[in-house]
Amino acid sequence: MTDEPNHGGTDDASHGQPTDANHGQPDDADGTRSMMDRFEEWEPWNSPVWFFVLIAALTLSVATLVLQFALPGTAIVIVQQEFTIAFLVGSFTIPVAIGLDAMYVADRTDWEPDAPVWVAACVPLFFNIVVALIYLRKRWQATPT
């Protein structure tokens, strides 16, 4: 056994069988795993990407509200429908992102947010912005395990 790092290929736990560098799972006999196997293992809640989706949705919702009040009246009439769609997309994305991120956070920090409660609190429009800000503050204070 050597002290060199293992960069995929084989490892001691697989007893010389090829492994997937991402998950450490033994590959099929031909050295690959089917796309269906990879899809079945995929856990969308087990990803830090939902934090960034939440930030983007929150930014979109707040930006459309600020711009709606900052632009002159004639400009608002021209882009009213686009602002409404952007606000709704951001607002409906916030509960989804918080729910999935809460599961990710619960697995990796000392804080265990109750995902259904956070999602339910995010359902009312406009109130979801405040809830998202509170969630982000609590997430920031959580200690990784």
N, C-alpha and C positions, 0 to 999 in steps of 0.2 A: 504494500500500500504506500502511496506517495503523499506528500503534503501539498501537491499542486491542486488548484481549484478545479472543480468539475464544471465544464461548460456544456452540458448536454451529453449525448452519446450514451454512456453507460454509467451506472453508479453501483455502489456496494449493495444497496437494498434490492436492486433488480437482478442480482446475481449474473451480471454480464449481459442482460438483455438490453436492447436499445430502449431509451426512455424519451419521453417528450420533455424538452428543456423547460417548458412553461409549467407543467404540473407534476413532473416526476412520475407519471404513470407509464407502465410498460406499453410500448407501441405494439401494433399488430405484427404478424410474422414478417411482413414485407417492410417494416420500419415506419409505417404511417398509420394514422388513425383516421377513420372515416369522418366526414364532415358531420354526419348524424351523431356520432359518438361525442364529438366536440360540442355540438348544440345541446345534447342531453345533459352534459356536465356544466353548461353555462348557467350561472346564477346571476341574473341581472341586478339583484339587490346587493351582491357581494362585489361592489365596485365603487371606488372613490369618485367616479365620474358624476354621480348624482349631486355631489356638493357643488360642482361647477355648473350643472344644469340649474340647480336652485339659485345660484348667484346670477346666472344669465336671465332666468325668468323674473327674478326680483328686480333686476336692473331694467328689464324691458317694461315691466308694470310701472315702476316709479318714473322712468323716463317718459313714457307716454302720458302719464298724469301731469308731470311738470311741463312738458311741451304743450299740452292742451291748454294750460293756463298761461303759458308764456307767449304763445304766438298770437298775433292780432286776429280779430274776428274773421276777416275774409280768408285768411290762411287756414283757419280751423274748418271752415265750411268745405274747403277743397279736399282736405285730408281727414275729415271726420271719420269716414268709414275705415280707413287704414288704421287710424289711432284706436278705434274701437276694437278692431280685429287683433291688433298687436297687444292691447291691454288684456283682452280675453284669453289670448294664447298664453301670455305670461301668467295671468291669474289662475288658469286651469292647470298650468304646468307646476306651479308651486306645491300644491298638495301631493302630486305624484312624486316629485323630487324629494320632498320632505319624508314621505312614507318610505321610499326606497333607501334614502340616506340614513334614516333612523335605524333601519335594520343593519346597515353597514356599521354605523357608530356603536350600536349595542354589542356587536361582535368584537370590537377593537378598542373600546374605552371602558372606563369605570362607570360611565353614565349609560343607563339603559332607558332611552326614551320610549315611551309607549306610542308606537307608530299610529295605531288607529285614533288615538286621542289627538295627536298632532295633525293628522289628516283632517279629522272632523273640525278642528279649530280653524283650519285653513279654507274651509269651504265658502264661508261668506266673503263676497267681494269686498275689497278695500281693507277689511279686517285681516285678510290673509297676509298683507304686507307687514303688519305689526307682528303677527304670529311668526312669520318667517324671520324677522329681525330678532325676535326673542329666541327662536330656535338656534339661529346662527351664533348668538351670544353664548347660549348654554353649550353648544357644540364646541366652541372655541375654548371654553373653560374645562372641558372634559380631559381627563388624563389618559393617555394611551396605556393599554395593558400589555 
